[in-house]
Structures are given as C-alpha cells and as structure tokens.
Amino acid sequence: MFPLMAGLFLSSEKVAAQAFEPHELSGVWMRTVRDHSLGTKPPPLTQAGINAMKGRIGDTDDELREVVDAARASSQVRLNENGAETNAPWLECNPMGFPRLLNDDEPMEFIITKDKILQVLQSEHRIRYLWTDGRELPSGQNLENLGPAWYGHSVAKWDGNTLVVNTVGLEEKAWLDNLGYPKSFHARIEETWKRVDPNTLESQLTLFDPEYYTAPYVGAKRTFKRLPDRAMTFFGWSGLFAGITEGICAPVNEVEGYDKEFRDVARAKSKQ
C-alpha cells in the first residue's frame, strides 16, 4: 500500500506563513493515520444489524487497537484469529465501497468544478461525484428506483467553511470497515471536510442507520495532509494515477496481478 509520507509534508512554520482560501480543497491529500475503520467504537447493533453481520469474518490488520479490542469483546463480531481467514469482499475482486475505500492507505484528490466536486481515489481508480448544484438527496420511491450503489449517491454544500457531504443508497454487500460492520441501504453517511491551514484538511464521518444501529455512529476526526508533486511522480510520470500499481482487481489478470500484490499479502498479514 501507499506509504505514509510525513517527511514530505511542509513544516508548521512554512504553513503558518501562508494564506489560504478555506473553500479551495483542490489538490492531492493523504491521511495521517493508518486505520481502516471509523476510528471509534460503534454503538450496539439492532437485531437486523446482527443478522447482517452473520457469516462475516473481519480483518484486524491496520485497525486501531481500541476499535479491535471492542470488536473482540463483542459476541456479534467474528475476526480473523485462531486460524480463521477474513472473507472481506474486496479480497474476492469486489469494490471496497464507501466509506471503506476512503479509509484506505492511498491518497485522494479533490477537483472542483462549477456544479460538483470530484473526489478521485487512487485505489481502484475510483471517482465520487459530490454534487453541489443544489439537488436534493434521492429519497422515497426515487431512492428505491435508483437502487443500491457501491459508492452511493452524494450531495454537498458549504456550511460556513465546512463542506458537508451526505451520501445515501449504499450497497449493503460492501462492509463499513475491515471488521465487517454493516450498513443498510437506507443509511445516510455524513462527511465533513474543513481546511484548517494551507496543507491540512480535517474530516469526520457519521453513520445514521437506525435500521442496523441503536444510535448514530460518530467517527473520529481525521487529518489529511497535502502531498507535494514530487510525492506523486514515478519514472517521470506525475499525477494521482501515476503510481506503479493501479489497485484495480480485474478477473483477466487476477491471479498474477491483484492476488499476488494485494489479496495474498493481506491474508498473510492476518495469519501473523
């Protein structure tokens, strides 16, 4: 996976001396914490949520200790321990889905346009459309007709200097995190983005899913740092998709490509 690049970030002294536009999120950004969860202990599940988790074997790799400890203490969670292997869907050539892909170890880029913000994720070469044209979130029969989507349907608006994004219509087959926690089709995820200095974004996710959880699941605040161009340049080719691997699972080259570089590595870690 893409390494964390703390050494490439600008010093705090240089940052303090720069002016910035709070609504300008353009650029390539990288999370400073390696954690494939929402970063906090989830609220208790409803019976429907418990049923949705049945058969899932979560992966403890790259999860915060306190989150894993809470999962171990729960009778509702089964983990890849004592000889059990995770059956995370992305290890079988399925998309990670939202928000799991956002919580991966790869950089992402914001591209601002007149009526939408594009969130481009290096892993899977995935693009999310965050609509800023004033449209309403799909709901009721419209949402039912659209059906589930791996990355949902998203609208965004500014609340002062904070970008607030709401996403609905998520595919239930996609896990919320590595541990296998669920999310229902009727859930809503709110994500906030705030630029706190020229090279720092602060983000937070909250899951509203009364079908599967007894209370809103409020995630931890996450910090993203801007990556300089030199961090995204490989063999003279620059840009978010300039890396030496695409991180795309394609059945035609799964055995020699994705399996060896991602799935087999992940499974080997889970046995350590």
N, C-alpha and C positions, 0 to 999 in steps of 0.2 A: 504494500500500500504506500501511498504518497507520504513521505516523512514529514513530520512537523518541522517548521523552518524558523524556529525562534531566532536564530542567528542572522537571518536575513531581514528582520523587521527593523524599522528605523528606531533610533534611541528616543527616549522620552523627551530629552532636551530638544531634539530636532522637531519632534511632533509639536511641542508646546509653542514653538516659534512660528508655526504655520497656521494660516487662516483656512477655513473650510466652509462649504455650503452644506448644512445638515441634510438637505433633501437630495444631495448628489451621492448616490450609492454606487455609481459605476466603478468597475474595477474587479480584480480577482482577489478573493478573500479565502482565508484558511482558518479553521477552528483551532483554538489553542489547547483544547482538552481532548484527549482521545477517549471517547466514550460513546458506545452505540445505543444509548438509552436516552430517556428524557432527563436523566440525572438526578431524579428524586424517587423516593418510594411511592409506588402507586397506591391509590385508595383501594379499599376492598372491592372485589368483583361482585356483580349480581349473579344469580344462578345462570342467567343467559351467558354472561361473560365467562363463567366457569366452564360451561358446556362448550363455548367457542374455543377454549384453550385445550380441550381434551385431545390427546394424540400428539401435541407439540412437545418437542424436546429442545429447550432453549440452549443457547451458546453463551458461556460465561466469559469468553475471550473479549478483551477490551471493554469491559464494563466496570463502572465504579464499584469499589468494594462494598460500600454501604447498600447499594442497589442489589448486588448479588447476594449479600447476606440476608436482605429482606426476602428475596426470592427463595433462598434455601429454607427459610423459616416458614414459608407458606406451603400448605398442603395442596395448593392449586397449581403450583409450578413444578414442572419436571425439567431437570437440567442435564447437560452432557457430562455427567460424572458417574463414577462406578461402572465404567465400561460402556455407557450409553453414548451414542453419537447424535449430534444435533441433526434435525431434519429441517433446518431453515430453508424456506422455499427458494431463496436466491442461489443456494448450492446445487439446485437442480435446474438451472438455466431459466429461472423466473425473475422478473424485475423485483428490485427491493421494495419499490413503492414509497409513498410519502407517509410519514416523515423519516422512515428508516434511511433512505438514501441521503437526505440532508445531514443525518448524523453519522455519515461515513467519514473516512480518513482522507478524503480527496478535496481539493479546492473547488470553489464555485465562483461564478461571475454574475454580476448584475449588469444588464444592458437596459438603459432607459429609453423608451420611445414615447410618442405622443399619447397613445391610448392604452399602453400596457408596459409592464416591466418584465423582462425576460430573466429568469433565474436559470443559468446554464450550469449544469453539474458535470464535472469531468467524468466521474464514474458513470458508466452506461451511456455517456454522451447524451445525457437527458436534458430536455428544456421544459421548464414550467412557465406557463403564461399566467401572470398575475395582472388581471385586468383592472385598469384604473379609469375606464371610460364611463363610470357611473352606473353600470349594470348591477342588478341585484343578484345575490346568490340564488342558484336554482333551488326550488323548494316544491313541496307538494307533488302533484302529478308530473310537473315538469322534471323534477329530480328523478322520479320513478322512471320516466320515459328515457332520460339520459342513461340511467343505469350506473353501475359501479365502474370506476376507473382507477387504475393503479396509482395515479397521481392526483386524482380528484379534479374538482372544478373550483377555481380560485378567483376572488376579487380582492382588491387592495385599495386603501385610501389613507391619506395622511391625517393623523390626529396630532396637530402641532408639528413637532419634529420627529414623530414616531410613525413609521409605516406599519399599518395594521393589515394583515392578510388573513382572510378567512377561507377555509377550504372544506368542501363537503363532497359527498358522493364517492367515498373511498372504497376500494376493493377490500372486502373482508379477508380474502385469502392472503393478503400481504400483512406480515407481522408488524406490530407497532415498533418493536425493538428486537435486539438479539435474543432476549429472554423468552420471546414468544407471546408477549401480552397482546390481547386482541383489540380491535376497534370495529365498530359496527358500521354498516352502510349509512346509517342515519346520524353518525357522529359529525361533529364540527371541530376542526382544529384551528385555533387562533395563533398566529405567529406574529411577533412584533420585531421590528428592526429599528435601531436607533444609532446614528453615527455620533459617537461621543468625542472623537478627535479625528484628524485627517486620515489616520491609518487604523482606526478601530471601530468595529461595529459591535453592538450588543444586541443579542437576540433572546427570545424566550418563546416556548411553545406551551399551549394549554389545550388539553383534550376535553371536550364536552361530550360525554357519551353516556347518558342516563340508562341506555339500554344494557350496557355492559359494566358500568362502574357506578358505585354508590355516591360518588362526588366527583366534581371536576378534577382532572389530573393535571396539576400545575407543575411544569418542568422547571429545571434550574435555568438561571440566566447564563448564557454562553457568550464568550468573546471570540470574535473573528478579527484577524489581522490582515491588512492589505499585503499582498505579495508583490515584490518588485518584478519588473520584466525579466531580469536575469534568472529568477526562480522558475520561470515558465519557458525557458529556452533550452532546447535539446538539439544538438548537432546542427546548429544554425537555424532551426525552425522554432518560431516563438508562438505563444498563444495558449489558451486553456487546453486545447486539444492537441498540443504539441508533444505530449508525453510518449514514453516508449511503449506503453500499453494502453489499449482503448478501454479495458474493463467492460467489454461487451461479451455476453455469452451468446454465441452463435452455434446452433447444433451442428453445422457443417464442419466446424473446427474445434468442437468442444473438447475432444479427448486430448489433442496436442496443445490446445491453447488454454481455454478457461479452466479446465480441470487441473492441469499441472500448475498453473500460476496462481489460482485462487482457491478452488474447492479443496484440492488435496492439501494445500498449505493450511487452510482453515481447519480441516479435520485433524491434521497432525498436531496443531496447537491445542485442540480440545482434548487430546489424549495425554498431554504433558502434565 
